[in-house]
Amino acid sequence: WRKEIKPNSFLLDVGCAQGRSSFPFMDLDLNIVGFDISKSLIVEAIKRYKQNKYKAKASFFVADATRFPFIDSSFDYLLTYGTVHHLPSPKVAFQEILRVLKPEGIYFGSENNKSIFRTVFDVLQKALPLWREEAGSTPLICEKEVRSLCSGLVDMEVRSIVFIPPHLVNLFGYKCGKELLNSFNKVFSCVPVLNKNGGLILIKGKKPNIVDRNAM
């Protein structure tokens, strides 16, 4: 996604937490706005940003993602990194995403996939929990549902990744674990049916240029 970002543009990170999804973009010539409902996590993001010098200009604040606190067509890019499944209504969330994106603005999203391997992950999480999950009404989502919810976007790209449980990846350390993860992604992405069943689903779509379309 970094390669998609144009210089001096505006990126909104919805549900940014402590900035985990914002800081990978901090070395770009970019204006970043991140918000989250957790005050303590926003405090962490602000502290981290102030402790270092970054190329990007960033602002973090507390807000509720059930209604984005911005006027229409405000951002060139919008990111939700594991956010939508925490919200009470994914439909409302995607309506808000479309509303605040500028015409031809791009949405990037990552959510939990309705994978046939999910049971394996759930069993491992019960035996050895890596994090605490507090999902909303839609903890998992499939490609068909994504395309329906994002019907207002064009040039949609939806694919799944992560075909190996994080519990196993962690046993190999960061470098080896990353190589193992990438290898599994490469192999499984070539296998029909299985390539739709990664643990995460990645979404990319563009808001249509309404003005141009009406002029045609």
N, C-alpha and C positions, 0 to 999 in steps of 0.2 A: 504493500500500500504506500510505502514511503516514496516509491518511484512515481506514483500518481500525483503527488502534491506539487502544485506550482508555487513559485516564490511569492512572498508577500500576500498570501491568501489567508483565509480565516477558517479554522478548524474548531468545531464544537465537539467536546468529549462528554457525552451524557452518561452519568453514573461513573464518574472518573475515579471514585474511591480515593486512595492516597496518591493518585497520579500514575498508577501502574501502566495505564494505556496511553498516557499523555507524554511521559518522559522519553519514550523511544523516538519521538518526533522533535525533541528539543534542540537538536543540532541543525535543524532546517530553518531557512528564512521564512518564518511562519508566525502567525498570531493564533495562539491557542487559548480557548476558553473552556474550562472544565467545571462541572458542578456535580454535586452528590448530596444525598439527603443526610449523610453522616457528618456532623460537625467535626468530630475527632479526626476523621480521615482527611477532611479538607485542611485541617490544621497541619497535618503531616505533609500534605502536598505543598502547602505554602512554605513551610520550613525548608523542605528539600529544595524548592525553587530558589529561595533566598540564599541558601548556603553555597550555591555554585553560579558561575556565569554561563548562561546559555545563549545561543544565537536567537532562539525563538523568544517572543514576548508572550508571557502567559499570565492568566488570571484564573483564580479558583475561588468558588464561593458555594454556599449551601443553598440548595433549591430542591423542589419536588419535581420528579420527572413525569408525573402524571399530566403536567401542563408546563411546557418549556417556557421560561420567562423571557421570551424574545419576540420581536415583531416578525412578521412574515418575511421570507427571502433574506435572511441575515447572514447565512454562512455558505462558503464555497464547498466545504466538506463537513460531514457529520459522522462521528464514530460512536458505536455502542459495542463495548467489549464485555460480553457476558452480562448485559444489563437488562435487556427486554424481559427475560424469563423471571426477573424479580418483581416486575411491575404487575399491577392488578389486571391491566388490559393491554395485551400486545397490539390490538387493533388501534386503540387510541394512541399508543406510542408511535406506531408507524404513520398515523395521520399527522402527528406533531413533527415527525422527521421530515415528511414531505412539505409541511407548511413552512418550516424555518430554513429549508435549503433554498438557495438561489436557483433560478432557472439554469439547467445544465450542471447544477451542483451534484456532488457524488456522495453516496452513503456507503460506509463500510461497517459491516456487522459480524459479530461472532457469537454464536449461541450453542446451547447443548442440543445435540442431534438425537432424534428418535432412532437410535441404532439398534440392530439386532444383537449387538454385543453389550448393550447397556446393563443387562442383568449381571454380567461378569464384573463390571465396574462397581455396581451397587453392593455386591457381596464383598468385594475387596474394601470398599469404603466402610462397611460395617465391621469388618475384622481389623482394619488398620486405617482409620479415618485420617485423611490428609488435610481436610478443611471442613468447616461447617457450612452446609448449604441451606439457605433459606429462600426457596423459590416461591413465586407467585402462583397464579392460576394455571400457568402454562410452563412447567419446568423443562419440558422437552418440546422440540419443534422439528418437523420434517420439511423437506424441500417443497413439497406440494403446498403446505401451509404457508411457507415463506413467500412463495410466488403469489399466493392469494392475498396475503397481507400487504405485500409490496407491489400490488397491481398498478399503483400510480407511478411507479418507476419504470424506466426503459433501459435497454441494454443490460438486462439482468444477468449476473453470473452467480451461480450457487454451486458450491462444492463442499465435500466433507474431507476432513483431515483427522489425524491422530487415531491410529489403528492399534495402539498398544497402550495398556493401562499405565498411568503415571507412577503407580506403585512399583512397576517393573523398571521403568525408565530411571527412577531415582537410585536404583541399586548400582547403576553403572557410572554415576558421577555426571557432571554437566557435559563435558566434551563427548564422551562415549555415548551418553544417553541421547544427546542431540543427534549424533550420527545414526544411532539405532532408530530413533523416531523418524528421521528423514528417509531412511532406507525402507521402513515399513510403509510410509506414505507413498513412496515411489512405486513400490510393488503393488500395493492394494489399489492404487488409483487406476491401474491398468486392468483390473479384474471386474467385469460387469457384475452388477448387483452389490458386491462387496464394496465397490468404490463409493456407494451411496451411504455407507454405514460406519463412517468414522465417528469418533466421539464428539467432534465439534463440526458445526456447519458454518461456512464462511459465505458472506453475502456482499455483493457489490451491485449497486444500481445507480442510475442517473435520473435526476428530475428533468422531465422534458422541458424544452423551451417553448412555453405556451404561445408567446408572442409570435415566434417564427412559424409555428404550426398554423396559427390562424391566418397568417399572411399568405400561406401557400394556396 
